[in-house]
Amino acid sequence: MRSKGTAAVAACMAAVLLALAFILPEWLSAVHDRQLLDSPSIQLQDEEQEGFAESIQLTVAEKVMLLRSGEVNVMQLGQEEVEGVYASVLPEGWEFTLNVSVDKPVLPEMKASTDEEITSYLAELNQTWEERLEAVQTEIRSLQAVGGLPDLWNEEDEPLDCTGYGELLYIDPDTRMSFQVYHLTLSRNTMSMRLMVDIQSGRILSFTLQWGQEDIPSWGLRGAANFGGVWRNYWGMDSVSSGWYDDYTRNILERAEELYRNNGDYASHGQISFTYDGQSLSIPLECEGRRGRSFLIRWNV
């Protein structure tokens, strides 16, 4: 009898253990999930992770490669229009006067803001664009000095018109890494230059230079022979192809007006190859001539 009773108890315990094997993990998981939801430490962990992600900065070369990959998502930031004009030209550089105009609060979350808060926001926005304009002029002058750009404007020229078009956010969907850029156009008479600039580094990522017969840019005595090497160093690439300065590329950079005289309206499409971290990257370089009155060069557009 005792053996039968022992067997019965053992069978009951086995049944209970079997039931627990199915029920207990799910119950423990639910308890664990509830603890995580109720615990304040989960927010701290997320902030630490986000802070770590934000501390990882892409290099300029990596940003250029992402742009050329065509695999990044892009989002427009802000709705404001920034318009202005350079107030004067001084020996040490340009000074700027900007007028930021909006018909209503720029951000949706500012709908309930006071007039004082909106005025303060617009003042900060105005200062931000002034600083960007000063910085991008420094970049242009530096590139002109070493042959990455032709001579465009000098201190004796008329003041430049400037329109800021806004900001963009690029996101790599695979790594979730992101970076912001702003784009704007500088112009005077028949010459204009549209630029895209990396906000974090201040480096120019692309440009479209357009001019008419009254404002033909000059590359100087050396021509555009330094163009490839300058942009290799400027972006932090490892190398540029040794044969980049062939006759075809030279025509695009230096002979836009001559190409029109020989061919009429035209469009030429070339590229310059770079390497970075063992990868090859081709940057598009294009030029156009229309009706003998309008010429342009596009770089990385």
VENPE-V736150 format. One record per helix or strand of 3 or more residues. SS is the DSSP state (~ for helix, > for strand). FROM is the first residue (numbers start at 1). TO is the last residue. If there is no record, write none. Layout:
ss: {SS/SS}
from: {FROM/FROM}
to: {TO/TO}
//
This chain:
ss: {~/~/~/>/>/>/~/~/>/>/>/>/~/~/~/~/>/>/>}
from: {2/41/60/72/81/93/108/115/161/178/191/204/213/227/247/256/266/279/294}
to: {38/55/69/77/90/101/110/146/172/188/198/211/215/235/254/263/276/290/299}
//
